[in-house]
Amino acid sequence: MHFGEIQYFGDDNDFIDTRAEVGLLSRNVVFKGDDETSAINEYGATIFIHSSGDDSLTARLGYIECTLVGQAA
């Protein structure tokens, strides 16, 4: 079960969209930054994984290829 909704604050123009795409994939996945700008900007694709704040999150990434990802130190 996944939480996801649009939360409104104040008037209708103040909102946070907390919906996310979730998928169960049975094929290999390529996670790739932009070919033209990742090397120049030293900043590529990034994967964010968040818990609800209690440090109980466990994430397993398998069968993925990461190319042009991360950021320069």
GIDA-V935558 format. One record per pair of residues at least 24 apart in sequence whose ideal C-beta (glycine too) atoms are under 10 Angstrom apart, sorted by sequence separation. I is the first residue (numbers start at 1). J is the second residue. If there is no record, write none. Layout:
BEGIN
I J
I J
END
This chain:
BEGIN
44 68
45 69
46 70
43 68
44 69
45 70
46 71
43 69
44 70
43 70
44 71
42 70
43 71
44 72
38 67
39 68
42 71
43 72
20 50
31 61
38 68
41 71
42 72
37 68
38 69
41 72
42 73
29 61
35 67
36 68
38 70
29 62
31 64
32 65
33 66
35 68
38 71
28 62
29 63
30 64
31 65
32 66
33 67
34 68
28 63
29 64
30 65
31 66
32 67
33 68
27 63
28 64
29 65
30 66
31 67
32 68
33 69
26 63
28 65
29 66
30 67
31 68
32 69
33 70
25 63
31 69
33 71
25 64
3 52
END
